[in-house]
């Protein structure tokens, strides 16, 4: 099974056990058993017959708008229901001490990713004082007793990390600060797009577990978003998302020519999105030797394993420690 990305405009429908995608130029049949998830970037019509079929097969459909920003996901009815897990999830959110314990681990995982990304480029005028400051932020995580303070530490560490991007990237690209809504330059547009790919990858893996995607710990649960995916994505954005960005820019696979500006918006053209998606998929399919399992696992599988660790923590089987990359 694999992810399918639809960039063209057309129509999705069901025929027997396949999903059909029809455009003015072609007619493609996709066996449903080969689909892990669907990413829709083009203007696509889809009927309820196809939607019901995708939901029945547990296929998550992610929808992006004209600018390439994620706008929502078709999240099928959960099949791996476990009342005890949901109850424990809620308990750990409602208990202030239990919640902050999990939230700290998400922030520690994120900052650890910052540090190891910069270590890969420490020859690029990244001084020891930067690592010392990040270590200080990491040490301060355990001292924070509430979520706003914890998110403040994470925000300060991320700002320091972003300040080092011009030292890493071998293209002359403007990047003074992180701007999200809307991204105002090439770097911000690229970060937003790749972060959405990380988020949807995490969301898809949550669906494959007994976890409820709306009960979170670092980000506040709210209407209209799967906040647990935001929590877990903090760990993987530096090591899956940012490393993809560095490689694409430093290899000049992505340049200024792959972007457009529309008033205050800066966004990737379709050609750029295809390049980024291909690189991100290759990143997810990369395998490493897992220390505990003693076998090779893919980056994508590591997300699922992270969620299993969280479940074990909620059930009291082991203390959750967020994923740390060492290379």
Secondary structure, DSSP 8 states (H G I E B T S, - for coil): -EEEEE-S-EEEEEETTEEEEE-SS-EEEEEGGGEEEEEE-S-EEE-HHHHHHHHHTT-EEEEE-TTS-EEEEE----SS--HHHHHHHHHHHHSHHHHHHHHHHHHHHHHHHHHHHHHTTTTTT--HHHHHHHHHHHHHHTT--SHHHHHHHHHHHHHHHHHTHHHH--S----SS---TT--SHHHHHHHHHHHHHHHHHHHHHHTSS--TT--SSS---TTS-HHHHHHHHHHIIIIIIHHHHHHHHTTSS-GGGEEEETTEEEE-HHHHHHHHHHHHHHHH-EEEETTTTEEEEHHHHHHHHHHHHHHHHTTSS---------
